[in-house]
Amino acid sequence: MKREALNNLIKWKNSSTRKPLIVRGARQVGKTWLLKKFGKTQYDKFVYVNFEATPSLKELFKADLNVERIVSVLEIHSGIKITPDDTLIIFDEIQEAPSGLTSLKYFCEDAPEFHIVAAGSLLGLSMPNKSSFPVGKVDFLDLNPMSFLEFLTALGKEKLSDAIRNQSWAIIDIFHEELIMYLKTYYYVGGMPEVVQNYIDNKDLEDVRLIQQRILNAYEADFSIHAPVETVPRIRMVWQSIPMQLAKENKKFIYGAIRNGARAKDFELAIQWLVDAGVLLKVNRVSKPELPIKAFRDASAFKLYLHDVGMLSAMVKLDPKALIQGTELFLQFKGALTEQYVCEQLQNIKNSEIGYWTNDRSTSEIDFILQSNADVIPIEVKANTNLKSKSFKLFCEKYQPKNATRISLSKYKQQSWMTNIPLYAVGVGLKHSL
């Protein structure tokens, strides 16, 4: 499989201002695979340490944080001579080693010549001492589930994926129906690498569901292991309410949908824990579609999505028969799968902020507001080819956005006041239109 994040790792390797790198992301998004691939393809040798699987090394940083001693221990453990220019050091599940993250500060200050990357599950949530985090001494890379274009490439359709990246619309239009079929499959399979690989190898949708369910079970186990005991029941309630929240016509998160009488103060810590764990995506309302949208964020109004459309399909037990139907899949529980999918793809756009807009009376809504570079783009999501929308037209007439965008099942079309981008090209089409 190819991951676009590999290019970001190569840029980090070649940067003159390189610091130790922390790769963040939810469980099972492919952090370990990516770092090993990076080590194998971009270095002469790499030293890999998994602190969860190697209990004897959990005390590596206990005596002191002297880099020379740490490197010597790693050399003895691995049998590999660590030379700065051609060796990658990988610390996996680093949260399991006390002071492991703190050690990155000393690699940065005392031995910046070493190439060192760290990854772990629930980083920042399971650390007993938050003050030990090496603020300002590390770089970050956020890894998400595989995008649709990465999924397409994994299926052996790299040229088709490249055509979308290059916005070769005349070519893409010929394969429009085929791309919709691949997109329907992505809605079911999602972008978790293990699930994608299993689908490629076996083409068995029942196996896909079994693996997805295992991942969901692992997430719920994490709630009990890593979250504060008193918060666990509320984390579970929030987590299990997501399909119901997205099934509503108005997808704003409603506390009362969790239980009667529920209030923000009862569940805000649970929600933040899930967001910090990387398994939920939070999109806040913005009161004005203006730069910077953070300045107009409404903290009390937001939508919550899962981090992967396949996980949402598994939670609602989507029937595989939906894949052989027409376009009904895209309308499943009021287009929730489609809006979920679009949110994920927008997350992959670098240096961007995402929100959504409603007027003060909530009688008019724009599904997403994207800030990228110096532009604010209103985005309307359509789960079918019915493109009529009075609210979107009135919004554009009022605010005169430079790049109004509709995302739908229709083919690419440029109009005087907005651009229609096919669902399968959402991220690429937006990035190239800026």
Secondary structure, 3 states (H helix, E strand, C coil): CCCCHHHHHHHHHHCCCCCCEEEECCCCCCHHHHHHHHHHHHCCEEEEEECCCCHHHCCCCCCCCCHHHHHHHHHHHHCCCCCCCCEEEEEECHHHCCCHHHHHHHHHHHCCCCEEEEECCCCCCCCCCHHHCCCCCCEEEECCCCCHHHHHHHCCCHHHHHHHHCCCHHHHHHCHHHHHHHHHHHHHHCCCHHHHHHHHHHCCHHHHHHHHHHHHHHHHHHHHHHCCHHHHHHHHHHHHHHHHHHHCCCCCCCHHHCCCCCCHHHHHHHHHHHHHCCCEEEEEEECCCCCCHHHHEEEEEEEEEECCHHHHHHHCCCCHHHHHCCCHHHHHHHHHHHHHHHHHHHHCCCCEEEEEEECCCCCCEEEEEEEECCEEEEEEECCCCCCCCHHHHHHHHHHCCCCCEEEECCCCEECCCCEEEEHHHHHHHHHHHC
